[in-house]
C-alpha cells in the first residue's frame, strides 16, 4: 500500500529528522500491544511511532442469478463490494502518549463474473486500501503541526 513518495513526503514535514519502518524481524511474532512496537522503535532510537492498520471487508453478490446459469458465468453479472477502513495513532515511543488518531474509509464496487470475481475483489481491495491510506496521510499531515507545536511547548518548559 505504501509508496516511496509517501515516505519522502512524510520525511519533509517540519521537525522530522528521518523515517524508519519497523519490519517484522524487529517485533515478536506474538504481537500483543503497542508496547511491542514501541520497544522495536526505541531500539532504533525513534521518538514517535505511527501505527496503522487496515480492516477490509468484501462480498461478491450475484445481481442476476438466472443469467449466470444461462451464460455459464461468463456474463459480468456480479458485483464485488469492498470497504477498507484505515486506522492510525501517533504515539510517543517512550511514554505511550497518543498525540492523535485518524481513521478513514474507502469503498468501491466492481462488476465481475463468476470467473473473475476473485481478481475483481483483489483489485478492488488494493484500490480501497491505497485510497484509505492516502486519506490517512492527509489526516496525519493536518495533525502534524499541532503535534510539533505541542512538543515544542513541552521542550520549552523543561
ABEGO torsion letter per residue (X at the ends): XBBAAAAAAAAABBGBAEBBBBBAAABBABBABAAAAAAAAAAAGBABBBBBBBBBBBBBBBABAAAAAAAGGABBABBBBBBBBBBBBBBBAAAGBBAEBBBBBBBBBBBBBAAAAAAAAAAAAAAAAAAAAAAAAAAAAAAAAAAAAAAAAAAAAX
